[in-house]
Amino acid sequence: MSANIWFFGTGHFAARCLEAIASAYRPALVVTAPPSVAGRGLKTKPSPVEETAKSLGLTLRHSASVNRDEELKALFAQNAPDVILVIDFGQKVGEPWLTGPRCGCINIHPSLLPQYRGAAPVQRAVIDGQAQTGVTLFRLVEKMDAGPVWLQARADIGENETSGELLDRMAALGSAQFAARAPELFGGTAVFAPQDDAAATVAPKIDKAETRLDPTLPAKRVHDLVRGLQPAPGAYFILRGKRVKVQKTECGTASAEQGRLFEKDGIPHLACGEGSVALLVVQPEGKKPMDGAAWLKGIRLENGETIDRP
């Protein structure tokens, strides 16, 4: 079934969805944020969606604010799309976009709404130690992540799965749901159910203050924080006044003074409130990521040494 589809997106999750959906339903227009300025050389960097759109040969347009973009509105007035897919966009979308398209705006959100509404649903689910999550396809309304639900699909979360790995899986799952059920949407037979606002939970953006490891917590919670913040922004601790990012851990049962670093089978461990975590991959300040065992050999750990306290 042919359809006029526009795609509003910016981040990595959106890029993965765009790539998957375009093989079945090729968007007529992709709208993304202008390139950002980053790095020491202040070079411009295109969004992940821009890179994907260009690789697929899709028509691309930059917009810093779609709600105030008069040229984009003029294009819309000339040939309104059947639907706008708004995914990981980073802008709040208003009119005429919300109700202008025949099928409205559809979002793929990586949680089982109304659970984990907000900017970091996957990271929060992993940090909270959830065993299951999923994706929700719903129609956008003025209130964030509160629109009526069209489709949902559940998925288990692996015990050692990172938020980055899970996000990739949810992009594939949500995109497959859209591609399989899109004929219902375009044919006018899709059924939307209202969300239960009373059951809603929130998933706010990760604050920098949350990324420092707290060794007074049980090992499982420390492990969940590490994988929930991987690949970004990353969890860390301070040792000898310098930051050490932790990229991969494993729960252990050895006990010691909270915050103490010790060696077990050649691998560094951090003692926690209950048990310990093995530091499998770390990134010392100013260096590249390395195997925890190699890091341990280089630091010459002192007996009874602990990480720096806040």
Backbone hydrogen bonds, N-H to C=O, Kabsch-Sander energy under -0.5 kcal/mol:
donor,donor_aa,acceptor,acceptor_aa,energy
5,I,3,A,-0.9
6,W,83,V,-2.1
7,F,29,L,-2.5
8,F,85,L,-3.3
9,G,7,F,-0.6
9,G,31,V,-2.2
10,T,87,I,-0.6
10,T,88,D,-1.7
11,G,88,D,-2.0
15,A,11,G,-2.2
16,R,12,H,-2.2
17,C,13,F,-2.0
18,L,14,A,-2.9
19,E,15,A,-2.3
20,A,16,R,-1.9
21,I,17,C,-2.9
22,A,18,L,-2.5
23,S,19,E,-0.6
23,S,20,A,-0.5
24,A,21,I,-1.8
25,Y,21,I,-3.5
28,A,5,I,-2.7
29,L,5,I,-1.1
30,V,59,T,-2.5
31,V,7,F,-3.3
32,T,61,R,-2.1
36,S,45,K,-2.5
38,A,36,S,-0.6
38,A,43,K,-2.7
42,L,39,G,-1.4
43,K,38,A,-1.3
45,K,36,S,-3.6
49,V,10,T,-1.8
51,E,47,S,-2.1
52,T,48,P,-2.1
53,A,49,V,-3.0
54,K,50,E,-2.4
55,S,51,E,-1.9
56,L,52,T,-1.6
57,G,53,A,-0.5
57,G,54,K,-0.9
58,L,53,A,-2.7
61,R,30,V,-2.3
63,S,32,T,-2.1
68,R,65,S,-1.4
69,D,66,V,-0.7
70,E,68,R,-1.2
73,K,69,D,-2.0
74,A,70,E,-2.0
75,L,71,E,-1.9
76,F,72,L,-2.2
77,A,73,K,-2.3
78,Q,74,A,-1.6
79,N,75,L,-1.9
82,D,4,N,-2.6
83,V,4,N,-1.3
84,I,104,G,-1.7
85,L,6,W,-2.9
86,V,84,I,-0.7
86,V,106,I,-2.1
87,I,8,F,-2.6
87,I,85,L,-0.7
93,V,91,Q,-0.5
97,W,94,G,-0.6
98,L,94,G,-1.5
100,G,96,P,-2.0
102,R,81,P,-0.9
103,C,82,D,-3.3
104,G,101,P,-1.3
105,C,98,L,-0.6
106,I,84,I,-2.3
107,N,138,F,-2.6
109,H,107,N,-0.6
109,H,136,T,-3.0
111,S,109,H,-2.1
113,L,111,S,-1.3
115,Q,112,L,-2.1
117,R,114,P,-0.5
117,R,201,T,-3.1
120,A,203,A,-2.6
124,R,120,A,-2.3
125,A,121,P,-1.8
126,V,122,V,-2.2
127,I,123,Q,-2.7
128,D,124,R,-2.3
129,G,126,V,-1.7
130,Q,125,A,-2.4
133,T,155,A,-3.0
135,V,153,A,-2.2
136,T,109,H,-2.5
137,L,151,L,-2.9
138,F,107,N,-1.8
138,F,136,T,-0.6
139,R,148,P,-2.3
140,L,105,C,-2.5
141,V,143,K,-0.5
146,A,143,K,-1.5
149,V,193,A,-3.3
150,W,137,L,-3.0
151,L,137,L,-1.7
153,A,135,V,-1.9
155,A,133,T,-2.4
157,I,131,A,-2.7
158,G,156,D,-0.5
161,E,158,G,-0.9
163,S,227,R,-2.4
163,S,230,Q,-0.6
164,G,230,Q,-1.9
166,L,162,T,-2.4
167,L,163,S,-2.6
168,D,164,G,-1.7
169,R,165,E,-1.7
170,M,166,L,-2.4
171,A,167,L,-2.0
172,A,168,D,-1.9
173,L,169,R,-2.4
174,G,170,M,-2.8
175,S,171,A,-2.2
176,A,172,A,-2.0
177,Q,173,L,-1.9
178,F,174,G,-2.1
179,A,175,S,-2.6
180,A,176,A,-2.2
181,R,177,Q,-1.9
182,A,178,F,-1.6
184,E,181,R,-1.3
185,L,181,R,-1.1
186,F,182,A,-2.5
187,G,183,P,-1.8
188,G,184,E,-0.6
188,G,185,L,-0.9
189,T,184,E,-2.1
190,A,184,E,-1.4
193,A,149,V,-2.8
197,D,195,Q,-1.0
199,A,196,D,-1.6
200,A,197,D,-1.4
201,T,114,P,-1.8
203,A,117,R,-3.5
210,E,207,D,-1.9
211,T,208,K,-1.6
212,R,209,A,-0.5
213,L,236,Y,-3.2
217,L,214,D,-1.8
219,A,274,E,-2.7
221,R,218,P,-0.5
222,V,218,P,-1.8
223,H,219,A,-2.9
224,D,220,K,-2.4
225,L,221,R,-1.9
226,V,222,V,-2.2
227,R,223,H,-2.2
228,G,224,D,-2.0
229,L,225,L,-1.7
230,Q,227,R,-0.8
234,G,229,L,-1.7
235,A,246,V,-0.8
236,Y,211,T,-2.0
237,F,244,V,-2.0
239,L,242,K,-2.9
242,K,239,L,-1.8
244,V,237,F,-3.0
245,K,283,Q,-2.4
246,V,235,A,-2.7
247,Q,245,K,-0.6
247,Q,281,V,-2.5
248,K,281,V,-1.6
250,E,278,A,-1.1
252,G,276,S,-3.6
259,G,271,A,-2.7
260,R,257,E,-2.4
261,L,305,E,-2.8
262,F,269,H,-2.1
264,K,267,I,-2.2
267,I,264,K,-1.6
269,H,262,F,-2.9
270,L,277,V,-2.5
271,A,260,R,-2.8
271,A,269,H,-0.5
272,C,275,G,-2.8
273,G,217,L,-2.5
274,E,217,L,-0.5
276,S,252,G,-1.8
277,V,270,L,-2.0
278,A,250,E,-3.2
279,L,268,P,-3.0
280,L,248,K,-1.7
280,L,278,A,-1.1
281,V,248,K,-1.6
282,V,290,M,-2.4
283,Q,245,K,-2.5
285,E,243,R,-1.7
287,K,284,P,-2.3
290,M,282,V,-3.3
292,G,280,L,-3.1
295,W,291,D,-2.1
296,L,292,G,-2.4
297,K,293,A,-1.7
298,G,294,A,-1.4
299,I,295,W,-1.6
300,R,296,L,-0.9
301,L,296,L,-0.6
305,E,302,E,-2.0
307,I,259,G,-2.6
308,D,238,I,-3.3
